[in-house]
Amino acid sequence: MKAFKRNQIREIIDEEIKMNRYSYDDLIFSSAVSLCNVILKQGIEEVLIISGNNHNGDIGIALADTLIKKTSVKPILVHFNLTSRRISELLDKSVEVINDVRKVSKMIEKDIYIVDCMFGYDISETIYYPFNYLIDKINESKCYVLSCDVPSGVDTDNGCIDRSTIKADATVVLQLIKPGYYLYPASSYTGKLIVDNIGVSYQTIEKTETDIFVNNLSEIKEMIPQRVKHSHKMSYGKVLLIAGSEGKIGASLLCGSAILKTGAGYLTVLSYPEVIKAFNSQLIEAVTETFDVYNIRYQMENNFDFRNYSLIVIGPGLGVNSTTEYLVRKVLETDIPVVIDADGLNYLKNNLELLKRDVLTVITPHLGEFKRTFVYNQKIIIEDLQRYTTSFPDLAIVLKGEHTLIGYQGKVTINTTGNNALAKAGSGDVLCGIISGFLAQRCDIESIISAVYIHSLAADYWCINNSPYSLLASDLIKMIDRILKQLTSQ
């Protein structure tokens, strides 16, 4: 599903008006109806609509008019420059209009239902008085807040926020998805996202090009690698997992289990003796091969052939040492797709040239690991992912976070599933395993996107009947079968 930045949204709206599909007023009142429908479902008797002197403010005026004419809900409109808005001529005269800050402040103290129409997607300045004062007042209150399209103060391009930013309970998204909804810290201010169609034409949306996408369930179902009749284990990939070390055996076991659980046909684990002992007793489906700890370089050069595998996964629990550094370099010098996670990421910063390969390389850093490898700027993180994955065209970056970002060949997909239950040791190892299990079956970006979605969806499923406090990484693996059964059943 496409996501758009503010300049693209302006172009879409201008195109709609230019093609005479809709007038400006049509879009304004259609947006007001979307807000009205949400309000009616909540059984509200009175709403305080705070409007700015802009596009969102016009929607607020139209909402007040719609409520007074079409419903029994009483609207109270706050507007500090109503006569300057042409659309105010359409406003029913019986609507109560307030432009006194002290009076508005007193109403906020009574915990009234508030509709935020102060600023929208096209905000380009610091929020000023009296709106900054009112926003701070609202955030200190117990008022329920419904934001129109964007909580006032949120930058929809990069997820940054103004010093005074509305903390909404819900946001009615006016059809066009903006990336800022899912980026920190704005993601903590949007509340529940309610997407509604306001009538922007399918043709215009399709014609507008974008490099930013938001995944959804219907698309994910089409991305999951499919099982076929008359197949065998080699039909689904032969994976080499180089992972684990003393004290970090769990990471390798979690990753290996997830690789097999998500459908890879064959798994070989290459690691230290103590890790191999654990696999031989706890994941007996895996084939194992032990490091020659005294002469690993000789072993890799003379007694081991990476070409026997269709995918190499390296890093989970492998340890930070010269052996890991050597192995990362070694696998990146092959012509086999590689997934690098955890300890394997430590050696990339000063060796980025290794990422210039002609086959797919996937790295899965969390923010701390990403900062150690690349230059990080929160305000342009999407642009940075686009830039890095354009410079390294066969590199996919899975930047783990509240809403994981997947960058590949200059395009970024934002994951929409997941919750804070995933903030637990081992969950990243499971993600690495799910990505690898899917890539073993079909080595493309869609396998990565669907793997990220399913990993986070497992946490959402867990929290239906369990506490987010209690989720263990191993519980994610237990949820995989349920999710794949549901998403792949015809």
PyMOL commands that set and color helices and strands:
alter all, ss='L'
color gray80, all
select helices_A, chain A and resi 6-18+24-41+55-70+82-84+86-90+101-109+131-140+179-182+186-188+202-207+217-223+233-236+249-261+273-282+296-302+306-308+322-332+342-347+349-355+367-373+378-391+420-422+427-441+445-465+473-488
alter helices_A, ss='H'
color red, helices_A
select strands_A, chain A and resi 46-51+74-78+96-98+113-117+145-148+170-174+192-196+212-214+238-242+266-271+287-290+311-314+338-340+361-363+395-399+405-408+411-414
alter strands_A, ss='S'
color yellow, strands_A
deselect
rebuild
show_as cartoon
